[in-house]
Amino acid sequence: MTTWREVLKQMFLPKTALTQSQAAEAEREERVAAREPIDYSYTVYWTKTARLWHVDQRAAIAEKLAALLNSSDFQANPFDRKYSLQGIEGAHSGASLIALQKVLQALPDE
């Protein structure tokens, strides 16, 4: 809980200028806070999962995923797990599959 003294200090005392590294850190924190938490969670999940796949498996899944994402009935819903993809266990939401596509594009083809 903020005290009245702290509130008055913030209102009337001049703000100190941030150093370059402090400004960069503050900007980074703002960017991280502005991200969609669900997108971040899905991206972390798929990064951990897809790194274990062989390159051929990644390529096959990426091809099937692109076809699904480009279909007319695809919706980027955040939680409704209604999409299944051959080669991936279970059903997933549209936002999850978009995160998977982003991860597969970022992983190296080694």
Salt bridges, closest charged atoms under 4 A:
GLU25 OE2 - ARG28 NH2 2.91
GLU27 OE2 - ARG31 NH1 3.15
ASP39 OD2 - LYS102 NZ 3.18
ASP56 OD2 - HIS54 ND1 3.66
